[in-house]
Amino acid sequence: MIDMTPQEMAKSLVNEFDGVGLQMRNEAIACALICVNRILGVIDYETHLKTWLYYKEVKEEINKL
């Protein structure tokens, strides 16, 4: 079960990449988007719709940062 809102997850992912020495916030955002896109690519939309929709919203929140 996911215990963070999509907005919290977006910030958490970006902050994880930002904390490992990336020079620019934009690079952290790009890395977080790559991760979420990979997750969306492997989740079976029909079987795990709720999870897929969650990560779709996380992606939207990352794009707002």
Secondary structure, DSSP 8 states (H G I E B T S, - for coil): ---S-HHHHHHHHHHHHHTTT-S-HHHHHHHHHHHHHHHHHHS-TTTSHHHHHHHHHHHHHHHH-
